[in-house]
């Protein structure tokens, strides 16, 4: 118990304290969530990914194993939730909402700082690589599930591949692959913006949570939370050996698969009118419950 308490205090408390700060201070200072989130989404996140990935050294074979591993974990979790939902007789709309919650982990706001505190700055390259893949996966699966449940078109799916983070990451990979010298002023500018991303995103998460309705715990929410917080890490721990992952690549992958549902899932649910109240409650409850589950996962790895 003393080890679990130390892990919670040293690794998770700094993360949750910034979320709590945003939750308490945001409404009182009348922070505008949309402005803050757009600043983080369009400027800070692309700068962070470019800063980390342009100088990262991940061998191609290792990167392929990491990508295959995390996609297998994420897709397996989504398929399992979909099968259980169909077996339980859920409507297509409810099934799609559960798939959205299961697919979209908070691998940015939570995943990056927790991995940094656990393994150090050297793990940020692996964590960012997983972040990029899982964020794209969440957007694609979430939009597909929402669109199919409503019988709407797939035109909005293309937006998942036009996000600033993906464009910045592709540019970073190109610079890295060609060994192109990045001008010093660009390095310093992106480094300054990158340093602001994690604290800003945590505070923004708190502000976003403060603006949500009071949660109402139901059986559906409990099922969605358990699926999000337990299935991911169990699958990741089981499959890491299969893909021959060790060290920070293994630890970062397991942790990213253990994150609660991201607030962005609520935006997709609202955009497609896909049970937004249920998705919002799942985000709130999974975020709170992750204080316990992440402490255990951190101790196990």
C-alpha positions, 0 to 999 in steps of 0.5 A, spaced: 500 500 500 505 504 501 508 503 494 501 505 491 500 511 495 507 513 493 506 512 486 499 516 486 502 522 490 509 522 485 506 521 479 498 522 478 497 527 483 501 533 479 497 531 473 490 531 477 492 537 481 492 541 474 486 538 472 483 540 479 486 547 478 482 548 471 476 545 474 476 550 480 479 556 477 476 556 470 469 558 471 471 563 476 475 567 471 470 565 466 476 562 461 473 560 455 474 553 453 473 553 446 479 559 445 483 555 450 482 548 447 483 551 440 490 554 442 492 547 444 489 543 438 492 548 433 498 551 435 501 547 442 500 540 440 503 540 433 509 544 436 510 539 441 509 533 436 514 536 431 519 538 437 519 531 439 518 527 433 523 531 428 529 529 433 527 522 435 531 516 433 526 510 433 528 505 428 523 503 422 522 496 425 521 498 432 516 503 429 512 498 425 512 493 431 509 499 436 504 501 431 502 494 430 502 493 437 498 499 439 493 498 433 491 491 435 490 493 442 485 498 441 482 495 435 481 489 440 478 493 445 473 496 440 471 489 437 470 486 444 465 492 446 462 492 440 460 484 441 458 485 448 453 490 446 450 486 440 450 480 445 446 485 450 441 487 445 443 494 445 440 499 440 445 501 434 445 508 437 447 505 444 452 500 441 456 506 437 456 510 443 460 505 447 464 504 441 466 511 441 468 511 449 472 505 448 476 508 442 478 515 444 482 514 450 485 521 453 492 519 451 494 527 450 492 530 456 493 524 461 498 520 457 503 524 456 505 527 462 504 521 466 509 517 462 513 523 462 513 523 470 514 515 470 519 514 465 522 521 464 523 525 458 526 520 454 520 516 453 516 522 450 518 520 443 515 513 444 509 516 448 508 521 442 508 516 437 503 512 441 499 519 442 499 520 434 496 513 432 491 512 438 488 519 436 487 518 429 484 511 431 479 515 436 477 520 431 476 515 425 473 509 429 469 514 433 466 518 426 465 511 423 461 509 429 457 515 429 456 516 422 453 509 421 449 509 427 445 515 424 445 513 417 449 519 415 455 519 410 462 518 411 465 525 408 467 528 415 471 522 416 477 525 412 477 531 417 481 525 422 487 525 417 487 533 416 488 535 423 494 539 425 497 534 429 498 529 424 500 534 419 506 536 424 508 529 425 508 527 418 513 534 417 517 532 423 518 524 420 520 527 413 525 532 417 527 526 421 528 521 415 532 526 410 536 529 416 534 536 414 537 541 419 532 545 422 533 552 423 535 554 430 530 559 431 525 554 429 527 549 434 527 554 439 520 557 437 517 550 437 521 548 444 517 554 447 510 552 445 512 545 446 513 546 453 507 549 454 502 544 451 502 539 457 500 544 463 495 548 458 492 541 456 491 539 463 488 546 465 483 546 459 481 539 461 479 541 468 475 547 465 472 542 460 470 538 466 467 543 470 462 545 464 459 538 464 453 536 467 453 533 473 454 525 472 449 520 473 452 513 474 448 508 470 449 501 468 451 503 461 456 508 464 459 503 469 460 498 463 463 503 459 468 505 464 470 498 466 471 497 458 475 503 457 480 502 464 481 495 464 480 492 457 486 496 454 491 495 460 490 487 460 490 487 452 496 491 452 500 487 458 498 480 454 500 483 447 507 487 449 511 480 449 508 478 442 510 484 439 517 483 442 516 490 446 521 492 452 523 498 456 519 505 455 516 502 448 512 497 452 511 501 458 509 507 454 504 503 450 501 499 456 500 506 459 497 509 453 492 504 453 490 505 460 487 512 459 480 514 461 476 517 455 478 523 452 473 529 452 474 530 444 469 524 444 464 528 447 465 533 441 464 527 436 458 525 440 455 532 440 456 533 433 453 527 431 447 527 436 450 520 439 447 520 446 452 526 448 449 526 456 451 518 456 458 520 453 459 526 457 458 522 464 462 516 461 468 521 460 467 524 467 466 518 471 472 514 467 477 520 469 475 520 476 476 512 476 482 512 473 486 515 479 485 508 482 486 504 476 492 508 473 495 507 480 495 500 479 497 499 472 503 504 474 505 499 480 504 493 475 509 496 470 
